[in-house]
Amino acid sequence: MKTIFLLRHAKAAPGNAWTKDFDRELDARGVKEAARAGELMRRQDVHPKLILSSPAKRTQQTIELAIQSSMLEIKAQYDRRIYEASAGELLNVLTSTDENINEVLIVGHNPGIEELLRYLTNESRPMGTAALARVEIANDSWEQLTPGGGQLAWLIKAD
C-alpha cells in the first residue's frame, strides 16, 4: 500500500506590484497555521519517508515550520515541478517516486492539490490553507496511480 499526504501551503501575504508570486511569504496567520499543521501531523502519526515541496517561499516556510513543530527528523526536497502544478503534473512527480518509498508528503498550491485529491479519490473536497489530507492507495506501485484508485482516510484544516 502507498500513502500520499497532501498539504496545501499556509496563508500567504497578498501579492503586490513589487513581489513576484513565487516570493510571497506567509503572513502572521500563515505562520500559526503552518505550526499547527505540524502539530496535527504529530497527532495523526504522519511520518512520511519523503517530503516533496514546491520551492515557492510560502511552501518552504510552511513545511519548515510544520517539520519543526511535528518534530519530524526529515528534510524536505524542493521540486520546481510542484509550483503551480496541475493534478497531471503532480501525478508525474508521484509516478517518478522510488518504489521503495511508501509514504510521501506533497506540499503545494491550489488548484492542483484539490485537483489531485479529486483525481485520486473521486471526492471533491476543499483544501483551504494549511489543510492536510491522507490518501491511501491500494496498490504497491507509484506508476499505477489511477483515477479513483485512492481512498481519503481524513482531511484536517489546521486553523
C-alpha positions, 0 to 999 in steps of 0.5 A, spaced: 500 500 500 502 507 498 500 513 502 500 520 499 499 526 504 497 532 501 498 539 504 496 545 501 501 551 503 499 556 509 496 563 508 500 567 504 501 575 504 497 578 498 501 579 492 503 586 490 506 590 484 513 589 487 513 581 489 513 576 484 508 570 486 513 565 487 516 570 493 510 571 497 511 569 504 506 567 509 503 572 513 502 572 521 496 567 520 500 563 515 505 562 520 500 559 526 497 555 521 503 552 518 505 550 526 499 547 527 499 543 521 505 540 524 502 539 530 496 535 527 501 531 523 504 529 530 497 527 532 495 523 526 502 519 526 504 522 519 511 520 518 512 520 511 519 517 508 519 523 503 517 530 503 516 533 496 515 541 496 514 546 491 520 551 492 515 557 492 517 561 499 510 560 502 511 552 501 518 552 504 516 556 510 510 552 511 513 545 511 519 548 515 515 550 520 510 544 520 517 539 520 519 543 526 513 543 530 511 535 528 518 534 530 519 530 524 527 528 523 526 529 515 528 534 510 524 536 505 526 536 497 524 542 493 521 540 486 520 546 481 515 541 478 510 542 484 509 550 483 503 551 480 502 544 478 496 541 475 493 534 478 497 531 471 503 534 473 503 532 480 501 525 478 508 525 474 512 527 480 508 521 484 509 516 478 517 518 478 517 516 486 522 510 488 518 504 489 521 503 495 518 509 498 511 508 501 509 514 504 510 521 501 508 528 503 506 533 497 506 540 499 503 545 494 498 550 491 491 550 489 488 548 484 492 542 483 492 539 490 484 539 490 485 537 483 489 531 485 485 529 491 479 529 486 483 525 481 485 520 486 479 519 490 473 521 486 471 526 492 471 533 491 473 536 497 476 543 499 483 544 501 483 551 504 490 553 507 494 549 511 489 543 510 492 536 510 489 530 507 491 522 507 490 518 501 491 511 501 492 507 495 491 500 494 496 498 490 504 497 491 506 501 485 507 509 484 506 508 476 499 505 477 496 511 480 489 511 477 483 515 477 479 513 483 484 508 485 485 512 492 481 512 498 481 519 503 482 516 510 481 524 513 482 531 511 484 536 517 484 544 516 489 546 521 486 553 523 
